[in-house]
Amino acid sequence: MIDDRDDAEQAALNARLENLGAALRRVEEEKSARDAPPPARKGLSHAMRVGLNAVSEFVGAVILGGVMGWQADKWLGTEPWLLIVLLGLGVAAGFYNVYRVARPRNGTADAGDFDQDA
């Protein structure tokens, strides 16, 4: 009789624990759904982000090549040859960066499907 009562109490306790666990999971799922970031936007904002990223990559590479060439010419006294060579390398690196930023990820040219590894 005491064992039956202990078993009934244990079963009731297990049922309450399962209900509590389910309620906690439900609250946690609601919280994670509420705090989840919105899906990535497509369209104009995505295109602007990719375009500005490509422009900044190109301009940065050209400026870096030019500054490095100018400084190297100053130090070595070879004006303007290193400036011309490193500026050309900067332009080539800029075009490569633009290609890397704007190429499709999986080989298909889907709209808005650009590589974001830059």
ZIWOKA-V973370 format. One record per pair of residues at least 12 apart in sequence whose ideal C-beta (glycine too) atoms are under 8 Angstrom apart, sorted by the first residue. I is the first residue (numbers start at 0). GAP is how many residues later the second one is. Records with the same first field share a line. If there is no record, write none. Layout:
I->GAP + GAP
This chain:
41->69 + 70
42->69
45->66 + 68
46->65
49->51 + 52 + 64 + 66
52->48 + 65
53->43 + 44 + 47 + 48
56->37 + 40 + 41 + 43 + 44 + 61
57->36 + 37 + 39 + 40
58->35
59->34
60->29 + 30 + 32 + 33 + 36
61->25 + 28 + 29 + 32
62->27
63->26
64->21 + 22 + 23 + 24 + 25 + 26 + 28
65->17 + 20 + 21 + 24
67->18 + 22
68->13 + 14 + 15 + 16 + 17 + 18 + 21
69->13
71->14
96->21
99->15 + 17 + 18
100->13 + 14 + 17
101->12 + 13
102->12
